[in-house]
Structures are given as structure tokens and as C-alpha cells.
Amino acid sequence: MMKIENKSKPKPSLKPTPMEVGKAEKPDKPQPKKGKSANGPSSPAEKPEKMHKMGVITISNVPKDMTVLRLYEIMGMHSLIGRVYVQPKELLSFKTNNNHRKGWVEFISKSGAKKIARELNNKPISRKTSSPFYGLLWNMKFLPRFKWHHLHDRMEYEYGFVYKRRRVIKKQAKKAKDDGDA
């Protein structure tokens, strides 16, 4: 009898072959974190909230009797507020009798801050005659491209300058006193 040759391919063995493990090359694009798609969220429910652009306005003359809380209440009637800062009285010029301080208000919405600055600028703070703010006008301006950290850095600088100046004045006074006693 004649032998029939099997011309078909041999069946692969079911045993796993050992794989070579080496260092993988870093891809050009950063890989997404585990559980996230490179194309963004897979469902609308997974989309992160849109980041709002904050807007900052400056108030150049906050009356002496107006507290941060009162300013927060007044501005809060117009739009959502993030943070409020009013310059402390110790940073006012001691040479002039300046009772007005500077203030900054950060709004959650940049467009809301622009709108408020436009509407309230040069308008009376209060129309009630019994109010301590009767007859006073708002003087505010929207600060484009101004972020809250810019204000924070500026205040740190001013505080350092004020305290340095105080130390110099104290040293001069002490030196003058010592010279007068001798």
C-alpha cells in the first residue's frame, strides 16, 4: 500500500510558549489613567463639570463701616461669590486721614463679574437715608486676566513692606531715645 502524505499544516500545541519580557518603549502620547478612555469619557454621565472662569473686581473705596460680611451680602445679591478680601486698616496710609479701603471680590462667573462692575460702578451703595452708606457711590472695576493668586502675592509683599518699615521706625526711635539719655 501506498502511504498518503499529510500536506496540511501541523496543529499548534496547546502549551503556552514563554514570552520575552523586555522594556517597553514609552509612547509619544501620555496614556490615560486606569479606567479612562483616551478619547474622553464614554458616557455623558462621566463628563466632569465644566470649569468656570472666575472673575475678579476691585472696589477702590470700601467705606470704613463696611465689613467683609456686609460686602459679601451686598455682592451676593447680584451673583455667586467665591472670595472677598478687604484691605486691613493698618495698611492704610498713616499720613493722610484716609477712611476708604480697597476691596476685591471674586465671582464664580467671569461674565457675572463684568456685568456687576458695569451696572454698579458709580451708583449709590444704598438709597435708604438711614443707612450709614447713604450718599456713597460704588467705585469698582473688572480686572481682566487677574487671578486671586495675584492678589495673594501682592498682599504678602505689602505686609512684608509694612512690617519692615515699622521695624526701622522702632529702631530709629530707640536709637534717638538712647542718644537723648546719654
C-alpha positions in Angstrom: 0.0 0.0 0.0 1.0 3.4 -0.6 1.5 6.0 2.1 -0.5 9.1 1.9 1.3 12.2 3.0 -0.5 14.8 5.1 0.1 18.2 3.4 -2.0 20.2 5.9 -0.3 22.3 8.5 0.5 20.8 11.8 -1.8 21.6 14.7 -0.4 24.1 17.1 0.3 22.8 20.6 -1.9 24.0 23.4 1.1 24.5 25.7 1.9 28.2 26.2 5.2 29.4 24.9 7.4 31.5 27.1 7.2 35.2 26.2 10.2 37.5 26.2 9.8 40.3 28.7 11.7 43.5 27.9 11.4 47.2 28.5 8.6 48.7 26.5 9.2 51.9 24.7 7.4 54.9 26.0 4.6 56.1 23.8 4.7 59.6 22.4 1.3 60.4 23.9 0.7 60.2 27.6 -1.6 57.3 28.4 -4.9 57.8 30.1 -5.3 56.8 33.7 -6.8 53.4 34.5 -10.5 53.2 33.7 -10.5 56.3 31.4 -10.6 56.4 27.6 -8.1 58.3 25.6 -11.0 59.9 23.7 -12.6 61.2 26.8 -15.5 59.9 28.9 -17.5 57.1 27.4 -20.9 58.3 28.7 -22.3 61.7 29.3 -22.8 60.9 32.9 -19.0 60.6 33.4 -18.2 64.0 31.9 -16.6 66.3 34.5 -18.2 69.6 35.4 -17.2 72.5 33.2 -14.7 74.7 35.0 -16.0 78.2 35.4 -13.7 81.1 34.7 -13.6 83.2 37.8 -13.8 87.0 37.5 -12.3 89.5 40.0 -13.5 93.0 40.6 -11.7 95.7 42.6 -13.6 98.2 44.8 -11.4 101.2 45.3 -13.3 102.8 48.2 -14.8 100.4 50.7 -16.4 102.6 53.4 -14.8 102.3 56.9 -18.0 100.8 58.4 -18.5 98.2 55.8 -17.3 94.7 56.9 -16.4 91.8 54.7 -19.6 90.1 55.7 -21.7 93.1 54.7 -19.8 93.4 51.4 -20.4 89.6 50.8 -24.1 90.0 51.4 -24.4 93.0 49.1 -22.5 91.4 46.2 -24.1 88.1 46.8 -27.5 89.6 45.9 -26.2 90.1 42.3 -24.2 86.9 41.6 -22.5 83.9 43.1 -19.3 84.9 45.1 -16.1 83.0 45.6 -14.0 85.1 47.9 -13.9 88.6 49.4 -10.9 90.5 50.6 -10.9 93.9 52.2 -7.6 95.7 52.9 -7.0 96.0 56.6 -6.9 99.4 58.2 -3.3 99.0 59.2 -2.2 99.1 55.6 -3.9 102.5 55.0 -1.6 105.5 54.6 -0.9 106.9 58.1 0.0 110.3 56.7 -3.5 111.0 55.3 -6.8 110.7 57.0 -8.0 108.1 54.5 -11.1 106.2 55.7 -11.6 104.3 52.5 -10.0 100.9 51.9 -9.6 98.8 48.9 -11.5 95.6 48.4 -11.5 92.7 46.0 -14.4 90.3 45.2 -14.0 87.1 43.3 -17.1 85.9 41.4 -17.7 82.3 40.2 -18.7 83.6 36.8 -16.5 85.9 34.8 -19.4 87.3 32.8 -21.3 87.9 36.1 -18.3 89.9 37.4 -18.2 92.0 34.3 -21.9 92.7 34.4 -21.9 93.7 38.1 -18.9 96.0 37.6 -20.7 97.7 34.7 -24.0 98.0 36.4 -22.9 99.1 39.9 -20.0 101.4 39.1 -20.7 105.0 40.1 -24.1 104.1 41.6 -25.1 104.7 45.2 -24.3 102.0 47.7 -27.6 102.5 49.5 -30.6 104.6 48.7 -32.0 104.4 52.3 -31.4 107.6 54.3 -31.0 105.6 57.5 -28.1 103.6 56.0 -24.5 104.5 57.0 -23.7 104.1 53.3 -26.2 106.7 52.1 -24.7 109.2 49.8 -21.6 107.0 49.0 -21.0 105.6 45.5 -19.5 102.3 44.4 -16.3 102.7 42.5 -15.5 99.3 41.0 -13.7 97.9 38.1 -13.5 94.4 36.5 -9.9 93.2 36.3 -9.3 91.2 33.1 -6.8 88.3 33.3 -6.4 88.9 37.1 -6.5 85.8 39.3 -6.9 85.5 43.0 -3.3 84.3 43.5 -2.0 87.6 42.0 -3.8 89.4 44.9 -2.4 87.0 47.4 1.2 87.6 46.2 0.7 91.3 46.3 -0.7 91.3 49.9 2.3 89.2 51.1 4.6 91.8 49.6 2.8 94.7 51.2 2.6 93.1 54.6 6.4 92.4 54.5 7.0 96.0 53.5 4.8 97.5 56.2 6.4 95.3 59.0 9.9 96.1 57.7 9.1 99.9 57.8 7.7 99.5 61.3 10.9 97.8 62.5 13.0 100.6 61.0 10.9 103.3 62.7 11.1 101.5 66.1 14.9 101.1 65.7 15.2 104.8 64.9 13.0 105.8 67.9 15.0 103.5 70.2 18.3 105.0 68.9 17.0 108.5 69.4 15.9 107.7 72.9 19.3 106.1 73.8 21.1 109.2 72.4 18.9 111.5 74.4 19.5 109.7 77.7 23.3 109.7 77.3 
